[in-house]
Amino acid sequence: MLTLYGFLRSGNVYKVRLLLAQLGIPHRRVEVSQLADDTARPAFRAINPIGKVPTVVFDDGRMLSESGAILHYLAAGTRFWPADPWPQAQVLRWMFFEQYSHEPAIAVNRFLRVYTGPDDRTSQIEANHRRGMHALAVMDAHLGRHDWFGGDRYSIADIALYAYTHVADEGGFDLAPFGNIRRWLGHVRSQPGHVLLTQETSAEPVVDLDGVPVSTAPAA
Ligand SMILES: N[C@@H](CCC(=O)N[C@@H](CS)C(=O)NCC(=O)O)C(=O)O
């Protein structure tokens, strides 16, 4: 069974947990918390020198990190990754958009607002807010003409963008003006095998990097 390193409320980790659930692939999770600085621990850096989650280790010892790379590897040959080059390129276009124009604004403001105390980051939050609202407007316009991001069906591009868009309000982004996004969020939620961000999906009790069991948040 593959091992997924990460923490439950991480949107980047959730992308991988959601696809694993929809593919019916079991995993065990090791709790690596950004808040506890676990990502900087030598024990974790020995596994992934980049020091970021999600990180996956397969049964044969191979390690893969970067949520988009993990999604692509797991989705290859399944209905979540299209067969033709043009829709493949569309999936990748939106996944790269997510990593450069969406996540750095929306996920970072969620982190700053939910997990850090008041400090001098106001100008950063405001700049991210402008960037994030632009990304949401781009997405909403696309969804006015298309049902999905990558092609004519739900794909890993939708999973990648869903992860932080559906909790954008936690970063101070009001989705009320974006009716197309709100409709798409509902369509993503209704896909078979969908799991919630806060839903524990580990097939085994979650342990920390020292192998000590940790309690995780109840399903919500
Ligand atoms: N591009 C990476 C971003 C991963 C990322 O930023 N993960 C955060 C948690 S959501 C993390 O590990 N932060 C720990 C740190 O920066 O020390 C991906 O998509 O996997």
Ligand as a Chemical Component Dictionary entry (heavy atoms), coordinates in Angstrom:
data_LIG
# 
_chem_comp.id                   LIG 
_chem_comp.type                 NON-POLYMER 
_chem_comp.pdbx_formal_charge   0 
_chem_comp.three_letter_code    LIG 
# 
loop_
_chem_comp_atom.comp_id 
_chem_comp_atom.atom_id 
_chem_comp_atom.alt_atom_id 
_chem_comp_atom.type_symbol 
_chem_comp_atom.charge 
_chem_comp_atom.model_Cartn_x 
_chem_comp_atom.model_Cartn_y 
_chem_comp_atom.model_Cartn_z 
_chem_comp_atom.pdbx_ordinal 
LIG N1  N1  N 0 3.847  22.754 -5.739 1  
LIG C1  C1  C 0 3.622  21.919 -4.588 2  
LIG C2  C2  C 0 3.244  22.774 -3.413 3  
LIG C3  C3  C 0 3.219  21.958 -2.142 4  
LIG C4  C4  C 0 3.108  22.829 -0.914 5  
LIG O1  O1  O 0 3.342  24.056 -0.923 6  
LIG N2  N2  N 0 2.774  22.168 0.182  7  
LIG C5  C5  C 0 2.699  22.835 1.443  8  
LIG C6  C6  C 0 1.483  22.345 2.219  9  
LIG S1  S1  S 0 -0.021 22.686 1.375  10 
LIG C7  C7  C 0 3.925  22.485 2.249  11 
LIG O2  O2  O 0 4.410  21.367 2.205  12 
LIG N3  N3  N 0 4.466  23.439 2.973  13 
LIG C8  C8  C 0 5.546  23.155 3.856  14 
LIG C9  C9  C 0 6.637  24.118 3.823  15 
LIG O3  O3  O 0 6.606  25.003 2.955  16 
LIG O4  O4  O 0 7.503  23.995 4.673  17 
LIG C10 C10 C 0 2.543  20.877 -4.877 18 
LIG O5  O5  O 0 1.638  21.161 -5.670 19 
LIG O6  O6  O 0 2.610  19.777 -4.314 20 
# 
loop_
_chem_comp_bond.comp_id 
_chem_comp_bond.atom_id_1 
_chem_comp_bond.atom_id_2 
_chem_comp_bond.value_order 
_chem_comp_bond.pdbx_ordinal 
LIG N1  C1  SING 1  
LIG C1  C2  SING 2  
LIG C1  C10 SING 3  
LIG C2  C3  SING 4  
LIG C3  C4  SING 5  
LIG C4  O1  DOUB 6  
LIG C4  N2  SING 7  
LIG N2  C5  SING 8  
LIG C5  C6  SING 9  
LIG C5  C7  SING 10 
LIG C6  S1  SING 11 
LIG C7  O2  DOUB 12 
LIG C7  N3  SING 13 
LIG N3  C8  SING 14 
LIG C8  C9  SING 15 
LIG C9  O3  DOUB 16 
LIG C9  O4  SING 17 
LIG C10 O5  DOUB 18 
LIG C10 O6  SING 19 
# 
